[in-house]
Amino acid sequence: MRKKQILTLAALALLAGGNVSAQTVTYGAYSGDETRYVWGTKKAEHYDLAIHIKDANLVGKKITGVRLYFPQGIDYTKLTEDSVFLTKTLALQKNAAGKKVSKADILTEPYTPADSLEYTFSTPYTITEDGVYAGYTFTAPATIQTPVIVVKGTDNENFYFHAPRTCLKWKGYATSTGGELAMQVLIDGVPVNAAALAANSASIYVQSDKTSDQTFTVYNQGSGVLKNIDYTYSVAGKTGEGHYDFETPLKAHYNKSGNVTVTLPSTDAAGDYTATVKITKVNGVANDDVNASASTTLAALDFLPRKRALLEEYTGTWCGYCPRGFVGLEHMNELYGNDFVCASYHNGDAMEFTTDYPSAVPGFPAAFIDRYHSTDAYCGDNYDGHFNIDDTYAEYNKDLAPADVDASAALSADGKSIDVTTKVKFAAAQSAGKYQLSYILTADDLSGTGDNWDQHNYYTTMGSQYPDDDMKPFTEGKSTISGLTFNFVVVGWSGKSYIAGSLPDAVATNGSAEHNYTFDISGASSLVNAGIIQYKDKLHVLALLIDTTNGHCINAVKVPVDVSTAIRTVNDKPANMMNKTYYSVDGRKLAQPQKGLNIIKLENGKTFKVVKE
């Protein structure tokens, strides 16, 4: 007898949470934790839907049924030609109306659609090495445009689709839709404690004389909740063992995953080594899984270059939405100092150097990391109105750079040029001239008066959208703010691209190369707008290592220009003896400093910010 059971959504949620029989597990993209979405062709359609199950650990286990989900509130009686099926291959056949529909070679049984239902097959099916497709079908009228429930994902194995009007052949649909079917398959006979392991990367760079923390993914392939694992490891002739407790146990859903960090020993010498980790126990008992081990290659180097990402901002004082970038860069400078490698390109104001930008700027404000990743100079990749650019920037500092970059810069004795010396040390041998250098000259403490210097501000009524304290000078300020001091401003460069021949074509492992470059700041060079520079002791040079195959910046360093060797031609009167004028952050002249942020302007024109408690 065929058994059909309709369950409420609440009951299914309990089952999905792990309260299943000791030997039964749910299988599919939807574990009960993911957000569900509706999908459909938005027209009258016959839907054939399936997922593919092929896993060595499930061979010999039995499929007993499926769980199906439909949108709430639709008229389920309008769904016809309803069947669930199991099949070795995805095939088609003509129905009575002459339409091609799913043809199953194992079983096909009818079901009655409902919001959430569990269907038990009349006869359990034993999974073979060839794997099996589990699926369901129905026909929906045009009034039910999105009858399929999916969760986010791009694995085609979890979403096969056919429809006589839309998709004439069976096709993996997850990649194109960004969704995977929320159906679940019930599988019996699965051991209680079983976990598989996978390496998160085929190759990992490490420093040969140091231990390294590496992340592996653990998949719960048992019918019980996975609370902890014991593991062994081996690399470069060294072995060891460890234990890991999951802060949040992995529920009893097949392939529910979590990460485990394993500390691997040093290799003691440069070279490529195979690191193997094996889960020996799950919840304190022997691991009953055929995929218990995972291996990765450790590419051991004598040193790991320090990565500093490049952030390039595009802004203008006329741009009312650009103040968030102003705040973001200042905040980042407080956190990173000279390790924050930043260049701010101004457009249409007194600080404009060029409009021929190294990145494809869609509008203002804009920002790019390493000349390929578009982001926001305040919110970063998490655009929620808060300061998050530090998190995004930190992620790109984790990338492996092929070489260390170090530099020094000094003002000439006559103050008309800046001599830069850059040293690049490669961790591995390089050839074919893949990497070359580029330079940017930036200026800090720039200020002035007039329309070209007054910052337009659209944030005066946006305190709720940008609630952090660092935005209050703008969310609580005027629509135009005077007296700001601008930093990181691009005033010159060696060119939009790289300098050909700045590094040799071939460099040996641990080999170094040196390059010299001179900025002409006399006003005679088209590569520097000397008119923007206000203080030569507030200049910085950015040395960039460029991948010539794609134009990306793969490492960078920021160094101040040393002015100690230059002949002094400026007023050496100490700042504490100069006359001072005080301004609020919105440009109002003050009789004396007020509580909070103040802008102080010295008689020599120099301005700086102070906070009065």
C-alpha positions as semicolon CSV with decimal commas, in nm:
position;residue;x (nm);y (nm);z (nm)
1;M;0,000;0,000;0,000
2;R;0,119;0,346;-0,085
3;K;0,139;0,564;0,225
4;K;0,081;0,936;0,199
5;Q;0,124;1,172;0,494
6;I;0,049;1,545;0,495
7;L;0,236;1,735;0,767
8;T;0,212;2,092;0,888
9;L;0,504;2,327;0,833
10;A;0,571;2,340;1,207
11;A;0,597;1,962;1,226
12;L;0,832;1,956;0,929
13;A;1,050;2,219;1,091
14;L;1,092;1,992;1,394
15;L;1,182;1,700;1,173
16;A;1,429;1,910;0,974
17;G;1,592;2,014;1,301
18;G;1,719;1,664;1,368
19;N;1,431;1,485;1,547
20;V;1,439;1,198;1,300
21;S;1,464;0,827;1,362
22;A;1,805;0,696;1,460
23;Q;1,889;0,574;1,109
24;T;1,706;0,825;0,888
25;V;1,848;1,148;0,748
26;T;1,716;1,421;0,521
27;Y;1,903;1,497;0,199
28;G;1,889;1,811;-0,020
29;A;1,987;2,176;-0,042
30;Y;1,727;2,273;0,220
31;S;1,812;2,175;0,577
32;G;1,541;2,383;0,744
33;D;1,776;2,674;0,822
34;E;1,789;2,840;0,481
35;T;1,552;3,111;0,363
36;R;1,302;2,979;0,108
37;Y;1,202;3,164;-0,209
38;V;0,946;3,110;-0,483
39;W;1,043;3,051;-0,845
40;G;0,857;2,975;-1,164
41;T;0,823;3,050;-1,534
42;K;0,531;3,290;-1,467
43;K;0,304;3,119;-1,718
44;A;0,090;2,809;-1,755
45;E;0,347;2,533;-1,731
46;H;0,412;2,166;-1,671
47;Y;0,704;2,136;-1,427
48;D;0,940;1,838;-1,410
49;L;1,184;1,885;-1,119
50;A;1,459;1,663;-0,977
51;I;1,778;1,645;-0,770
52;H;2,064;1,403;-0,824
53;I;2,193;1,180;-0,544
54;K;2,531;1,019;-0,605
55;D;2,753;0,964;-0,303
56;A;2,971;0,663;-0,220
57;N;2,873;0,695;0,143
58;L;2,504;0,639;0,054
59;V;2,547;0,326;-0,156
60;G;2,328;0,053;-0,006
61;K;2,114;0,300;0,187
62;K;1,738;0,318;0,120
63;I;1,528;0,610;-0,005
64;T;1,196;0,592;0,179
65;G;1,025;0,912;0,072
66;V;1,041;1,283;-0,002
67;R;0,934;1,612;0,149
68;L;0,790;1,871;-0,086
69;Y;0,719;2,239;-0,032
70;F;0,478;2,468;-0,216
71;P;0,395;2,837;-0,169
72;Q;0,144;2,911;0,105
73;G;-0,197;3,039;0,007
74;I;-0,219;2,906;-0,348
75;D;-0,511;2,692;-0,463
76;Y;-0,349;2,347;-0,456
77;T;-0,646;2,194;-0,639
78;K;-0,530;2,385;-0,948
79;L;-0,211;2,178;-0,961
80;T;-0,262;1,867;-1,175
81;E;-0,054;1,575;-1,314
82;D;0,108;1,546;-0,972
83;S;0,361;1,265;-0,927
84;V;0,682;1,185;-0,741
85;F;0,944;0,968;-0,905
86;L;1,280;0,795;-0,884
87;T;1,487;0,732;-1,194
88;K;1,837;0,631;-1,303
89;T;1,833;0,870;-1,598
90;L;1,642;1,186;-1,679
91;A;1,429;1,097;-1,980
92;L;1,111;1,224;-2,146
93;Q;0,799;1,069;-2,296
94;K;0,479;1,201;-2,454
95;N;0,168;1,212;-2,238
96;A;-0,196;1,177;-2,351
97;A;-0,197;1,542;-2,462
98;G;0,112;1,490;-2,675
99;K;0,341;1,690;-2,444
100;K;0,681;1,555;-2,349
101;V;0,697;1,494;-1,974
102;S;0,924;1,312;-1,732
103;K;0,976;0,939;-1,784
104;A;1,102;0,751;-1,476
105;D;1,261;0,405;-1,495
106;I;1,234;0,311;-1,125
107;L;0,897;0,431;-0,994
108;T;0,631;0,697;-1,041
109;E;0,357;0,753;-0,783
110;P;0,086;1,021;-0,745
111;Y;0,069;1,268;-0,458
112;T;-0,164;1,547;-0,349
113;P;0,000;1,893;-0,335
114;A;-0,006;2,086;-0,009
115;D;0,186;2,368;0,156
116;S;0,431;2,115;0,305
117;L;0,399;1,742;0,278
118;E;0,588;1,423;0,339
119;Y;0,535;1,136;0,096
120;T;0,643;0,778;0,174
121;F;0,713;0,554;-0,125
122;S;0,522;0,226;-0,148
123;T;0,857;0,042;-0,169
124;P;1,191;0,176;-0,039
125;Y;1,463;0,203;-0,303
126;T;1,824;0,096;-0,243
127;I;2,081;0,344;-0,376
128;T;2,346;0,197;-0,610
129;E;2,686;0,322;-0,719
130;D;2,523;0,474;-1,028
131;G;2,325;0,716;-0,814
132;V;1,961;0,814;-0,858
133;Y;1,743;1,114;-0,945
134;A;1,455;1,194;-0,710
135;G;1,191;1,434;-0,833
136;Y;0,833;1,549;-0,862
137;T;0,605;1,689;-1,129
138;F;0,291;1,900;-1,156
139;T;0,111;2,128;-1,400
140;A;0,029;2,483;-1,289
141;P;-0,209;2,734;-1,452
142;A;-0,102;3,086;-1,549
143;T;-0,261;3,218;-1,229
144;I;0,008;3,039;-1,025
145;Q;0,322;3,196;-1,169
146;T;0,588;3,088;-0,916
147;P;0,491;2,749;-0,768
148;V;0,843;2,612;-0,703
149;I;1,017;2,661;-0,367
150;V;1,395;2,707;-0,380
151;V;1,682;2,815;-0,157
152;K;1,990;3,008;-0,264
153;G;2,256;2,801;-0,436
154;T;2,424;2,730;-0,767
155;D;2,479;2,351;-0,766
156;N;2,297;2,210;-1,069
157;E;2,285;1,868;-0,904
158;N;2,023;2,016;-0,670
159;F;1,799;2,160;-0,942
160;Y;1,720;1,979;-1,267
161;F;1,430;2,119;-1,468
162;H;1,224;2,040;-1,775
163;A;0,910;2,212;-1,908
164;P;0,745;2,162;-2,249
165;R;0,705;2,539;-2,299
166;T;1,023;2,672;-2,141
167;C;1,299;2,412;-2,123
168;L;1,262;2,141;-2,387
169;K;1,532;1,915;-2,242
170;W;1,630;1,826;-1,888
171;K;1,881;2,086;-1,775
172;G;2,066;2,187;-1,459
173;Y;1,902;2,516;-1,363
174;A;2,073;2,627;-1,040
175;T;2,360;2,810;-1,207
176;S;2,130;3,026;-1,418
177;T;1,867;3,092;-1,148
178;G;2,082;3,108;-0,833
179;G;1,842;2,867;-0,662
180;E;1,830;2,501;-0,563
181;L;1,517;2,295;-0,500
182;A;1,393;2,293;-0,142
183;M;1,268;1,933;-0,170
184;Q;1,416;1,684;0,074
185;V;1,478;1,313;0,024
186;L;1,441;1,078;0,321
187;I;1,720;0,818;0,337
188;D;1,722;0,527;0,581
189;G;2,010;0,310;0,702
190;V;2,257;0,597;0,751
191;P;2,493;0,550;1,049
192;V;2,439;0,783;1,343
193;N;2,796;0,915;1,360
194;A;2,958;0,985;1,024
195;A;3,142;1,290;0,893
196;A;3,323;1,367;0,569
197;L;3,608;1,613;0,528
198;A;3,709;1,842;0,240
199;A;4,000;2,080;0,192
200;N;3,895;2,439;0,124
201;S;4,179;2,487;-0,123
202;A;4,381;2,253;-0,345
203;S;4,700;2,444;-0,260
204;I;4,789;2,661;0,038
205;Y;5,091;2,888;0,077
206;V;5,271;2,864;0,410
207;Q;5,601;2,979;0,559
208;S;5,833;2,680;0,588
209;D;5,960;2,751;0,941
210;K;5,619;2,827;1,098
211;T;5,306;2,635;1,190
212;S;4,995;2,731;0,998
213;D;4,624;2,732;1,079
214;Q;4,429;2,580;0,790
215;T;4,054;2,556;0,749
216;F;3,879;2,238;0,636
217;T;3,507;2,182;0,584
218;V;3,331;1,908;0,781
219;Y;3,010;1,756;0,643
220;N;2,768;1,575;0,873
221;Q;2,679;1,254;0,688
222;G;2,523;1,078;0,984
223;S;2,170;1,060;1,118
224;G;2,268;1,220;1,449
225;V;2,367;1,572;1,545
226;L;2,743;1,626;1,502
227;K;2,887;1,787;1,815
228;N;3,261;1,722;1,791
229;I;3,531;1,539;1,600
230;D;3,873;1,388;1,665
231;Y;4,126;1,400;1,384
232;T;4,480;1,308;1,285
233;Y;4,714;1,491;1,048
234;S;5,037;1,422;0,862
235;V;5,265;1,658;0,668
236;A;5,635;1,654;0,581
237;G;5,687;1,336;0,785
238;K;5,527;1,487;1,093
239;T;5,207;1,349;1,246
240;G;4,971;1,457;1,519
241;E;4,614;1,453;1,642
242;G;4,354;1,696;1,767
243;H;3,997;1,748;1,891
244;Y;3,741;2,007;1,781
245;D;3,409;2,101;1,945
246;F;3,160;2,279;1,721
247;E;3,024;2,591;1,885
248;T;2,698;2,524;1,700
249;P;2,647;2,148;1,648
250;L;2,573;2,040;1,290
251;K;2,215;1,918;1,264
252;A;2,121;1,576;1,127
253;H;2,084;1,677;0,765
254;Y;2,307;1,508;0,509
255;N;2,606;1,731;0,423
256;K;2,519;1,999;0,676
257;S;2,857;2,169;0,694
258;G;3,081;2,357;0,930
259;N;3,445;2,465;0,934
260;V;3,724;2,326;1,150
261;T;4,064;2,490;1,195
262;V;4,362;2,256;1,208
263;T;4,709;2,374;1,313
264;L;4,960;2,206;1,082
265;P;5,331;2,180;1,170
266;S;5,615;2,358;0,992
267;T;5,778;2,186;0,693
268;D;6,129;2,308;0,788
269;A;6,222;2,363;0,423
270;A;6,073;2,526;0,116
271;G;5,891;2,302;-0,131
272;D;5,555;2,139;-0,201
273;Y;5,419;1,898;0,060
274;T;5,098;1,698;0,089
275;A;4,904;1,761;0,409
276;T;4,643;1,498;0,498
277;V;4,380;1,531;0,771
278;K;4,147;1,246;0,872
279;I;3,842;1,249;1,099
280;T;3,883;0,944;1,321
281;K;3,595;0,996;1,563
282;V;3,255;1,165;1,558
283;N;3,096;1,242;1,895
284;G;3,357;1,024;2,059
285;V;3,292;0,708;1,854
286;A;3,461;0,574;1,541
287;N;3,382;0,770;1,226
288;D;3,177;0,556;0,987
289;D;3,234;0,750;0,664
290;V;3,415;0,658;0,345
291;N;3,522;1,019;0,286
292;A;3,688;1,075;0,622
293;S;4,017;1,212;0,480
294;A;4,113;1,525;0,286
295;S;4,445;1,636;0,143
296;T;4,586;1,964;0,025
297;T;4,922;2,079;-0,106
298;L;5,127;2,305;0,119
299;A;5,341;2,529;-0,098
300;A;5,606;2,617;0,159
301;L;5,809;2,935;0,102
302;D;6,102;3,075;0,297
303;F;5,896;3,386;0,367
304;L;5,539;3,505;0,307
305;P;5,527;3,855;0,161
306;R;5,322;4,106;0,355
307;K;5,019;4,214;0,155
308;R;4,892;4,572;0,162
309;A;4,588;4,634;-0,054
310;L;4,544;4,953;-0,256
311;L;4,223;5,152;-0,207
312;E;4,153;5,415;-0,473
313;E;3,866;5,656;-0,409
314;Y;3,692;5,881;-0,663
315;T;3,534;6,194;-0,521
316;G;3,471;6,567;-0,560
317;T;3,366;6,858;-0,341
318;W;3,064;6,913;-0,571
319;C;2,944;6,558;-0,495
320;G;2,696;6,565;-0,209
321;Y;2,719;6,191;-0,145
322;C;3,101;6,192;-0,134
323;P;3,141;6,296;0,234
324;R;3,096;5,934;0,346
325;G;3,416;5,853;0,158
326;F;3,590;6,145;0,330
327;V;3,487;5,999;0,667
328;G;3,577;5,644;0,567
329;L;3,932;5,734;0,461
330;E;3,996;5,938;0,775
331;H;3,869;5,653;0,991
332;M;4,086;5,401;0,805
333;N;4,392;5,623;0,852
334;E;4,329;5,622;1,227
335;L;4,319;5,240;1,223
336;Y;4,605;5,164;0,983
337;G;4,831;5,470;0,958
338;N;5,082;5,434;0,674
339;D;4,975;5,071;0,625
340;F;4,656;5,211;0,473
341;V;4,760;5,252;0,109
342;C;4,509;5,499;-0,029
343;A;4,480;5,733;-0,326
344;S;4,194;5,982;-0,358
345;Y;4,121;6,110;-0,711
346;H;3,932;6,439;-0,707
347;N;3,705;6,539;-0,992
348;G;3,585;6,885;-1,089
349;D;3,730;7,074;-0,793
350;A;4,053;7,250;-0,695
351;M;4,229;6,918;-0,630
352;E;4,164;6,750;-0,967
353;F;4,476;6,586;-1,110
354;T;4,333;6,367;-1,387
355;T;4,007;6,226;-1,521
356;D;4,183;5,939;-1,703
357;Y;4,132;5,694;-1,419
358;P;4,297;5,352;-1,377
359;S;3,956;5,191;-1,304
360;A;3,624;5,211;-1,488
361;V;3,448;5,462;-1,263
362;P;3,068;5,440;-1,300
363;G;2,998;5,764;-1,112
364;F;3,079;5,954;-0,793
365;P;3,145;5,850;-0,525
366;A;3,325;5,529;-0,622
367;A;3,607;5,316;-0,486
368;F;3,811;5,017;-0,599
369;I;4,042;4,781;-0,415
370;D;4,351;4,664;-0,606
371;R;4,203;4,813;-0,926
372;Y;3,945;4,539;-0,980
373;H;3,710;4,511;-0,682
374;S;3,440;4,779;-0,668
375;T;3,339;4,874;-0,315
376;D;3,230;5,173;-0,102
377;A;3,491;5,386;0,075
378;Y;3,277;5,399;0,390
379;C;3,044;5,098;0,401
380;G;3,272;4,857;0,216
381;D;3,095;4,556;0,069
382;N;2,832;4,555;0,346
383;Y;2,628;4,860;0,251
384;D;2,420;4,903;0,565
385;G;2,501;5,266;0,652
386;H;2,777;5,174;0,897
387;F;3,156;5,195;0,871
388;N;3,256;4,856;0,728
389;I;3,533;4,937;0,480
390;D;3,786;4,812;0,737
391;D;3,643;4,459;0,712
392;T;3,647;4,462;0,331
393;Y;3,999;4,606;0,317
394;A;4,122;4,345;0,566
395;E;3,993;4,062;0,343
396;Y;4,206;4,183;0,052
397;N;4,508;4,211;0,281
398;K;4,477;3,834;0,327
399;D;4,557;3,766;-0,039
400;L;4,896;3,616;-0,104
401;A;5,132;3,858;-0,277
402;P;5,421;3,718;-0,484
403;A;5,669;3,966;-0,339
404;D;5,742;4,207;-0,058
405;V;5,749;4,573;-0,159
406;D;5,950;4,833;0,033
407;A;6,032;5,189;-0,066
408;S;6,186;5,517;0,046
409;A;6,133;5,869;-0,087
410;A;6,335;6,187;-0,030
411;L;6,296;6,549;-0,139
412;S;6,592;6,685;-0,332
413;A;6,808;6,958;-0,181
414;D;6,649;7,222;-0,407
415;G;6,297;7,099;-0,330
416;K;6,215;7,044;-0,697
417;S;6,207;6,665;-0,717
418;I;6,143;6,351;-0,515
419;D;6,374;6,053;-0,553
420;V;6,211;5,714;-0,490
421;T;6,391;5,384;-0,436
422;T;6,185;5,065;-0,437
423;K;6,303;4,718;-0,338
424;V;6,103;4,410;-0,436
425;K;6,179;4,064;-0,296
426;F;6,009;3,765;-0,458
427;A;5,913;3,458;-0,255
428;A;5,918;3,232;-0,561
429;A;6,098;3,247;-0,893
430;Q;5,940;3,474;-1,156
431;S;5,981;3,495;-1,530
432;A;5,833;3,660;-1,842
433;G;5,822;4,006;-1,684
434;K;5,476;3,946;-1,538
435;Y;5,519;4,203;-1,260
436;Q;5,614;4,571;-1,297
437;L;5,603;4,884;-1,082
438;S;5,394;5,198;-1,077
439;Y;5,397;5,506;-0,852
440;I;5,143;5,756;-0,716
441;L;5,221;6,081;-0,535
442;T;4,963;6,196;-0,279
443;A;4,929;6,507;-0,064
444;D;4,777;6,556;0,282
445;D;4,651;6,863;0,469
446;L;4,508;7,036;0,163
447;S;4,263;7,317;0,232
448;G;4,131;7,634;0,075
449;T;3,837;7,870;0,042
450;G;3,571;7,919;-0,222
451;D;3,323;7,699;-0,408
452;N;3,587;7,456;-0,532
453;W;3,686;7,376;-0,172
454;D;3,345;7,380;0,000
455;Q;3,218;7,024;0,036
456;H;2,857;6,972;-0,070
457;N;2,669;6,755;0,178
458;Y;2,347;6,557;0,119
459;Y;2,356;6,383;0,458
460;T;2,195;6,660;0,663
461;T;1,869;6,463;0,700
462;M;2,019;6,112;0,685
463;G;2,116;6,054;1,047
464;S;1,899;5,744;1,071
465;Q;2,058;5,589;0,759
466;Y;2,413;5,672;0,876
467;P;2,389;5,660;1,256
468;D;2,759;5,619;1,351
469;D;2,930;5,902;1,540
470;D;3,194;5,953;1,270
471;M;2,923;6,068;1,027
472;K;2,767;6,324;1,265
473;P;2,972;6,621;1,136
474;F;2,780;6,567;0,811
475;T;2,446;6,425;0,928
476;E;2,426;6,714;1,177
477;G;2,607;6,968;0,955
478;K;2,507;7,215;0,687
479;S;2,439;7,138;0,322
480;T;2,774;7,296;0,233
481;I;3,072;7,260;0,467
482;S;3,378;7,486;0,456
483;G;3,717;7,449;0,620
484;L;3,774;7,077;0,563
485;T;4,128;6,942;0,531
486;F;4,170;6,682;0,257
487;N;4,416;6,394;0,270
488;F;4,534;6,116;0,034
489;V;4,482;6,347;-0,266
490;V;4,649;6,229;-0,588
491;V;4,876;6,505;-0,722
492;G;5,099;6,298;-0,950
493;W;5,191;5,955;-1,078
494;S;5,427;5,764;-1,305
495;G;5,131;5,699;-1,537
496;K;4,794;5,526;-1,538
497;S;4,956;5,188;-1,605
498;Y;5,290;5,030;-1,509
499;I;5,645;5,126;-1,600
500;A;5,778;4,878;-1,857
501;G;6,118;4,743;-1,757
502;S;6,092;4,862;-1,399
503;L;6,152;4,502;-1,287
504;P;6,359;4,236;-1,465
505;D;6,194;3,961;-1,669
506;A;6,336;3,685;-1,448
507;V;6,393;3,678;-1,071
508;A;6,510;3,375;-0,872
509;T;6,339;3,241;-0,561
510;N;6,409;3,481;-0,272
511;G;6,561;3,713;-0,532
512;S;6,542;4,091;-0,508
513;A;6,520;4,374;-0,756
514;E;6,559;4,749;-0,711
515;H;6,409;5,038;-0,905
516;N;6,461;5,414;-0,891
517;Y;6,208;5,676;-0,996
518;T;6,200;6,057;-0,977
519;F;5,894;6,280;-0,945
520;D;5,949;6,629;-1,091
521;I;5,748;6,861;-0,864
522;S;5,890;7,185;-1,010
523;G;5,580;7,235;-1,225
524;A;5,751;7,130;-1,547
525;S;5,618;6,773;-1,559
526;S;5,277;6,671;-1,692
527;L;5,286;6,375;-1,454
528;V;5,262;6,600;-1,147
529;N;5,025;6,889;-1,080
530;A;5,258;7,088;-0,857
531;G;4,991;7,355;-0,813
532;I;4,790;7,127;-0,586
533;I;5,080;7,069;-0,344
534;Q;5,065;7,294;-0,036
535;Y;5,314;7,130;0,202
536;K;5,607;6,924;0,079
537;D;5,642;6,761;0,420
538;K;5,290;6,621;0,377
539;L;5,360;6,421;0,062
540;H;5,354;6,042;0,035
541;V;5,466;5,804;-0,236
542;L;5,271;5,487;-0,313
543;A;5,477;5,213;-0,482
544;L;5,251;4,960;-0,656
545;L;5,333;4,611;-0,781
546;I;5,120;4,557;-1,091
547;D;5,026;4,228;-1,258
548;T;5,076;4,315;-1,625
549;T;4,840;4,038;-1,741
550;N;4,532;4,208;-1,595
551;G;4,635;4,546;-1,455
552;H;4,557;4,449;-1,096
553;C;4,762;4,586;-0,809
554;I;4,886;4,284;-0,617
555;N;5,090;4,457;-0,348
556;A;5,167;4,812;-0,243
557;V;5,347;5,025;0,011
558;K;5,301;5,386;0,127
559;V;5,599;5,592;0,247
560;P;5,628;5,957;0,355
561;V;5,858;6,190;0,162
562;D;6,166;6,269;0,372
563;V;6,227;6,646;0,358
564;S;6,518;6,654;0,605
565;T;6,783;6,688;0,332
566;A;6,607;6,974;0,151
567;I;6,715;7,338;0,195
568;R;6,454;7,508;0,412
569;T;6,278;7,793;0,235
570;V;5,970;7,814;0,453
571;N;5,895;8,002;0,769
572;D;6,041;7,799;1,056
573;K;5,838;7,982;1,319
574;P;5,709;7,721;1,566
575;A;5,339;7,645;1,540
576;N;5,281;7,722;1,906
577;M;5,396;8,081;1,842
578;M;5,174;8,143;1,538
579;N;4,837;8,317;1,545
580;K;4,549;8,072;1,533
581;T;4,192;8,097;1,403
582;Y;3,929;7,848;1,517
583;Y;3,646;7,704;1,306
584;S;3,367;7,452;1,360
585;V;3,355;7,152;1,130
586;D;3,081;7,324;0,924
587;G;3,305;7,629;0,865
588;R;3,178;7,874;1,131
589;K;3,448;8,099;1,276
590;L;3,479;8,057;1,654
591;A;3,612;8,291;1,920
592;Q;3,770;7,995;2,099
593;P;3,769;7,617;2,069
594;Q;3,436;7,451;2,148
595;K;3,369;7,105;2,290
596;G;3,410;6,838;2,024
597;L;3,584;6,862;1,687
598;N;3,752;7,193;1,596
599;I;3,952;7,305;1,292
600;I;4,253;7,528;1,367
601;K;4,411;7,745;1,096
602;L;4,760;7,884;1,154
603;E;4,886;8,215;1,017
604;N;5,093;8,027;0,757
605;G;4,774;7,880;0,613
606;K;4,819;7,532;0,756
607;T;4,511;7,371;0,913
608;F;4,462;7,075;1,141
609;K;4,189;6,917;1,349
610;V;4,172;6,884;1,728
611;V;3,912;6,746;1,965
612;K;3,837;6,941;2,282
613;E;3,702;6,731;2,567
